[in-house]
Amino acid sequence: MKIGIIREGKVPPDHRTPFTPTSLKEILLAYGSKFSFCVQSSPLRCFSDQEYTRLGIDVVEDISQADLLFGVKEVPISQLIPGKTYFFFSHTLKKQARNRALLQAILSKSIRLIDYEALKNEEGARVVAFGRWAGIVGAYNAFWTYGRKTGLFELRRAVECEDLEDLKQELKKVVLPPIKIVVTGKGRVGKGVLEILKILEIKEVSPKEFIHDYFEEAVFVALSSSDYYRRKSDGGYDQSQFYTSPEGYESYFLKFAEVAELLIAAAFWDPRAPRLFDLRDLSSSEFSISVIADITCDIDGSIPTTHRASSIADPVYDIDRITTRELPAFGKQDSISVMAIDNLPCELPREASSEFSEQLSTWVIPALLSEPSPILERATIARDGDLTLEYMYLSDYVSDKEAEDEQD
């Protein structure tokens, strides 16, 4: 079975790789002749061509010889090879409008698409993800943004740090007044955020304490959906019902927005669910949040100030509280600064790629030897020119009827 690692073609370029040189070497040693690998040459990949060739991995320009093709981000339509099996984040599962043409092309080219986001174990938990690294870098960027906005401290950009250890050393420069920080989400991304908050030794408090108590030091609260969503009919909350019918719920997040200065958004959002707040809330004197780090980066999604994704090169834009229009970053004292980079793990690409590669080696490589594999079948969105049964809900999407947006 010949596996190819494609060169990332999305603009702006992504420096991550699904498989590191060391992982490929370990797979070859573990499985002998069952697999062979080739890596498409790339001047931008965080691991150089030489690092692959040094371990005996073929580096090529023409990747069409491979049976299976692994990438990270969406593959440009012009680079898709008909009839192949591709693994990458397609960002189509929520009917993201920007990628409708990509899924249409995949179907027309009879490509089998296996989406990393849909790779789940028997319990329904994702098994491969960059979420932890999105959380780590996103939380770091939240404090970078806060430091720039307030002038209280100055950090190097995460992308300028050599690795996680270097980033941790940089965080020693953070000096915070007694602000309140609200974090949404307790999954992989949320856990990554908590790693940074623990490094900073910021005290965690309960939702009740966060809203009602005064503190002489910076504190944070980590919220679950039950903390800020309630049923419209009676104010109750049932987790299974919320997951299946979120449209029956409303947000009461504003009670947190009234006391928090910094919001770090790391919760998965279903497009059927209400937003955390409305744009009209920004003009209220009671809306205290001044910095939003939207790690989820759902455009016009759970965080309505996320008008667009920002970039590593240009990480922040401001939103005017009155007009809700975009302003230059830090251009107005009372505006809200938004960090919404959609490829955060790219700022620490080698470590993020190494962890992702280990996950693929654990879950996907063995599954390839037992095809048809349940884990791969569940993640197959398209095959032989059609959507698979589980993803037939995307039919109207690929027929040009409806659409929405996400981060890895």
C-alpha positions in Angstrom: 0.0 0.0 0.0 1.7 3.2 -1.2 0.9 6.3 0.9 1.7 9.8 -0.3 2.1 13.0 1.8 0.9 15.8 -0.3 2.3 19.4 -0.4 -0.1 21.8 1.3 -1.6 24.0 -1.4 -4.0 26.2 0.5 -3.2 29.9 0.7 -2.1 31.2 3.1 0.3 28.2 3.3 0.1 25.7 6.1 3.4 24.4 7.4 2.0 21.3 9.2 2.3 17.7 8.0 0.1 14.7 8.8 3.2 12.5 9.2 6.6 13.4 10.5 9.8 11.7 9.2 10.2 9.8 12.5 6.7 8.5 12.4 7.0 7.2 8.9 10.2 5.4 9.8 8.6 3.9 12.8 5.6 2.6 10.7 8.0 1.0 8.2 9.9 -0.7 11.0 6.6 -1.9 12.6 4.8 -3.1 9.5 7.6 -4.1 7.2 6.6 -4.2 3.5 2.9 -3.7 4.1 3.4 0.1 3.5 5.6 2.3 1.4 5.7 6.1 1.5 6.5 9.0 -0.7 6.5 12.7 0.3 5.8 15.5 -2.1 8.6 18.0 -2.1 7.8 21.2 -0.2 9.9 24.3 0.7 7.3 25.3 3.4 6.7 22.1 5.3 7.9 22.4 8.9 10.0 19.2 8.4 12.4 19.7 5.4 12.7 17.4 2.5 16.1 16.5 3.8 14.7 15.3 7.1 12.6 12.7 5.2 15.3 11.6 2.8 17.7 11.2 5.7 15.4 8.5 7.1 15.1 6.8 3.8 11.7 8.2 2.8 11.3 9.0 -0.9 10.7 12.7 -1.7 9.1 13.2 -5.1 7.4 15.9 -7.2 4.8 13.7 -8.8 2.6 12.2 -6.1 0.1 10.4 -8.4 1.9 7.0 -7.9 0.4 6.8 -4.3 -2.8 4.9 -3.6 -3.7 7.0 -0.5 -3.0 10.7 -0.2 -2.7 12.5 3.2 -2.7 16.2 3.7 -3.8 18.6 6.5 -6.0 21.5 5.1 -8.3 21.6 2.1 -6.8 20.6 -1.2 -7.1 23.1 -4.0 -9.5 21.8 -6.6 -7.0 22.1 -9.4 -4.6 19.8 -7.4 -7.1 16.9 -6.8 -6.2 13.7 -8.5 -9.3 11.8 -9.8 -10.1 8.3 -8.3 -7.7 8.6 -5.3 -8.5 8.3 -1.6 -7.7 11.5 0.3 -7.4 12.2 4.0 -7.7 15.9 5.1 -9.8 18.4 6.9 -12.4 19.3 4.3 -14.4 21.7 6.4 -17.6 20.7 4.7 -19.5 18.9 7.5 -21.2 22.1 8.7 -22.0 23.1 5.1 -19.3 25.8 5.0 -20.1 27.9 2.0 -16.5 28.5 1.1 -15.9 24.7 0.5 -19.0 23.7 -1.3 -17.2 23.8 -4.7 -14.5 21.6 -3.2 -17.0 18.8 -2.2 -18.6 19.1 -5.6 -15.3 18.6 -7.3 -14.5 15.6 -5.1 -17.8 14.0 -6.2 -17.2 14.8 -9.8 -13.7 13.3 -9.7 -14.9 10.1 -8.0 -12.6 10.7 -5.0 -13.0 8.9 -1.7 -12.8 11.6 0.9 -12.0 10.6 4.5 -12.3 13.6 6.8 -10.1 13.7 9.9 -12.9 15.5 11.8 -15.1 12.4 11.3 -12.6 9.9 12.5 -14.2 8.7 15.8 -14.0 5.7 18.0 -16.9 3.4 19.0 -18.0 5.9 21.7 -18.1 8.8 19.1 -15.0 10.6 20.4 -12.6 12.1 17.8 -9.3 10.2 17.6 -7.2 12.6 15.5 -7.2 16.4 16.0 -5.0 19.4 16.4 -7.4 20.8 19.0 -5.0 20.8 21.9 -2.5 22.9 20.0 -5.3 25.3 18.8 -6.1 25.8 22.4 -2.6 26.3 23.5 -1.7 28.8 20.8 -5.2 30.5 20.9 -4.9 31.1 24.7 -1.4 32.4 24.3 -2.6 34.8 21.5 -5.4 35.9 23.8 -2.8 37.2 26.3 -0.6 38.6 23.5 -3.7 40.5 22.3 -4.6 41.7 25.8 -1.0 42.9 26.4 -1.0 44.9 23.1 -4.4 46.4 23.8 -3.7 47.5 27.3 0.1 48.2 27.0 0.7 46.3 30.3 3.2 43.8 28.8 4.6 42.7 25.5 5.0 39.1 24.3 6.7 37.7 21.2 4.3 36.1 18.8 3.8 32.4 19.3 5.1 31.8 15.8 8.3 33.4 16.8 8.8 30.9 19.7 11.0 27.9 19.0 8.7 25.5 20.8 6.2 25.1 23.6 9.0 25.4 26.2 10.1 28.7 24.7 6.4 29.9 24.7 6.1 29.0 28.4 9.2 31.1 29.2 7.6 34.0 27.3 4.5 33.8 29.4 6.6 34.8 32.4 6.3 38.4 31.1 2.5 38.4 31.6 1.4 40.7 34.4 -2.4 40.9 34.9 -4.6 43.2 36.9 -7.6 41.6 38.7 -9.6 40.9 35.5 -12.1 38.1 35.0 -11.5 35.7 32.1 -14.3 33.5 30.7 -13.5 30.3 28.8 -16.1 28.3 26.8 -15.5 24.7 26.0 -14.0 21.7 27.9 -13.0 19.5 25.0 -9.6 19.1 23.4 -9.4 22.8 22.6 -10.6 23.8 26.0 -8.0 21.6 27.7 -5.3 23.3 25.6 -6.5 26.6 26.9 -6.4 25.4 30.5 -2.7 24.4 30.0 -1.8 28.0 29.4 -4.0 29.3 32.3 -2.3 26.9 34.6 1.1 28.0 33.5 0.1 31.5 34.3 -1.2 30.3 37.7 -4.5 32.1 37.2 -7.1 31.1 39.8 -10.1 29.1 38.6 -13.5 30.0 40.2 -17.0 28.6 39.9 -19.6 30.3 37.6 -21.5 31.7 40.7 -18.3 33.1 42.2 -17.3 34.5 38.8 -20.5 36.5 38.5 -21.1 37.6 42.0 -17.7 37.8 43.8 -14.9 40.4 43.8 -11.3 39.2 43.5 -8.0 41.0 44.0 -6.3 38.8 41.4 -7.1 37.7 37.9 -9.5 34.7 37.8 -11.1 32.6 35.2 -14.1 30.3 34.8 -14.4 27.4 32.4 -17.9 27.0 31.2 -19.9 24.1 29.8 -22.9 24.7 27.5 -25.2 24.0 30.6 -23.7 27.2 32.2 -24.9 29.6 29.5 -27.8 27.9 27.6 -31.3 27.2 28.9 -34.4 25.7 27.4 -36.8 28.4 26.0 -39.8 26.7 27.4 -38.9 26.4 31.1 -35.3 27.5 31.6 -34.1 24.0 32.2 -31.2 22.1 30.5 -30.9 18.5 29.3 -27.6 17.7 27.7 -28.8 15.0 25.3 -31.8 17.2 24.3 -29.5 20.2 23.7 -27.2 18.1 21.5 -30.1 16.8 19.4 -32.3 19.9 19.4 -30.2 23.0 20.2 -32.7 25.3 18.5 -35.0 24.9 21.5 -32.5 26.7 23.7 -31.5 30.3 24.3 -28.3 31.9 25.5 -27.9 33.7 28.8 -24.2 34.3 28.4 -24.6 38.0 28.9 -24.4 37.6 32.7 -20.8 36.5 32.2 -20.2 39.2 29.6 -21.2 41.8 32.1 -18.2 41.0 34.4 -15.6 39.5 32.1 -12.9 41.5 30.3 -11.4 38.6 28.2 -13.3 35.9 26.4 -11.5 32.7 25.1 -14.0 30.8 22.9 -13.1 27.1 22.6 -16.5 25.4 22.4 -17.9 23.5 19.5 -20.9 25.2 18.0 -23.8 23.7 16.2 -25.2 26.1 13.6 -28.7 25.4 14.9 -27.7 26.6 18.4 -28.2 30.3 19.4 -25.2 32.6 19.4 -23.6 33.5 22.8 -24.7 37.1 22.3 -26.0 39.5 19.7 -24.1 42.3 18.0 -26.6 44.8 19.4 -25.3 43.8 22.9 -21.9 45.4 22.2 -23.2 48.9 22.6 -24.5 48.3 26.1 -22.4 49.8 28.9 -22.8 46.5 30.7 -21.0 44.5 28.0 -17.5 44.4 29.6 -15.6 42.2 27.3 -12.8 44.0 25.4 -10.7 41.2 24.0 -12.1 38.0 22.3 -9.9 35.1 21.3 -12.2 33.1 19.1 -10.3 29.8 18.7 -13.4 28.2 17.1 -13.4 30.7 14.3 -16.9 30.0 13.1 -17.6 32.9 10.8 -20.8 34.7 11.9 -21.2 31.8 14.3 -21.3 31.5 18.1 -19.2 34.6 18.4 -20.9 37.2 16.2 -17.9 39.6 16.3 -16.0 37.1 14.2 -16.8 38.7 10.8 -13.9 36.8 9.2 -10.9 34.8 10.0 -7.7 36.7 10.8 -4.3 35.3 9.9 -0.9 34.6 11.6 0.5 37.5 9.6 -2.4 39.8 10.7 -3.8 38.3 13.8 -6.2 40.9 15.2 -9.0 43.2 14.0 -11.2 45.4 16.1 -15.0 45.7 16.1 -16.7 49.1 16.8 -19.2 48.7 19.7 -21.7 51.1 18.2 -21.5 50.4 14.4 -20.3 46.8 14.8 -18.0 47.5 11.8 -14.5 46.3 11.5 -11.7 48.7 12.5 -7.9 48.3 12.4 -6.4 46.4 15.3 -6.2 48.4 18.5 -7.4 51.4 16.5 -9.9 52.7 19.1 -9.7 52.5 22.9 -13.2 51.3 23.5 -13.5 48.9 20.6 -13.4 45.1 21.0 -10.2 43.4 19.7 -10.8 40.0 18.0 -8.2 37.3 17.5 -9.7 34.7 15.1 -6.9 32.9 13.4 -8.2 29.8 11.7 -4.9 27.8 11.6 -3.5 28.4 15.1 -1.5 25.1 15.4 0.6 26.4 12.5 2.3 28.7 15.0 4.0 25.7 16.6 3.9 23.4 13.6 6.5 20.8 14.5 5.1 19.9 17.8 1.5 20.0 16.6 2.4 17.8 13.6 4.3 15.3 15.8 1.3 14.8 18.1 -1.1 14.5 15.1 1.2 12.0 13.4 1.2 9.8 16.5 -2.6 9.8 16.5 -2.7 8.7 12.9 -0.1 6.0 13.5 -2.2 4.7 16.4 -5.7 4.8 14.8 -5.5 5.1 11.0 -2.5 3.0 10.0 -3.8 -0.2 11.6 -7.3 0.5 10.2 -5.9 0.6 6.7 -4.8 -3.0 7.0 -8.3 -4.1 8.0 -10.4 -2.4 5.3 -13.3 -2.1 5.3 -12.7 -0.7 8.7 -15.5 0.7 10.8 -13.5 3.8 11.8 -12.6 4.6 8.2 -16.1 3.9 6.9 -17.7 6.2 9.5 -15.4 9.0 8.3 -15.9 8.5 4.6 -17.9 11.4 3.3 -17.8 10.6 -0.4 -17.0 7.6 -2.6 -17.4 6.7 -6.3 -19.0 10.0 -7.1 -21.6 10.1 -4.4 -22.1 10.9 -0.8 -22.1 8.0 1.6 -25.3 7.3 3.5 -24.3 9.0 6.8 -23.5 12.2 4.9 -26.5 12.4 2.6 -27.6 15.4 4.7 -25.0 17.3 2.6 -27.1 16.7 -0.6 -28.7 20.1 -0.7 -25.3 21.7 0.1 -23.6 20.1 -3.0 -26.7 20.9 -5.0 -26.1 24.6 -4.4 -28.9 25.2 -2.0 -27.6 26.0 1.5 -24.5 26.7 3.6 -21.9 27.9 7.0 -17.9 27.9 8.9 -14.8 26.1 11.4 -10.9 25.6 13.1 -8.3 22.7 13.3 
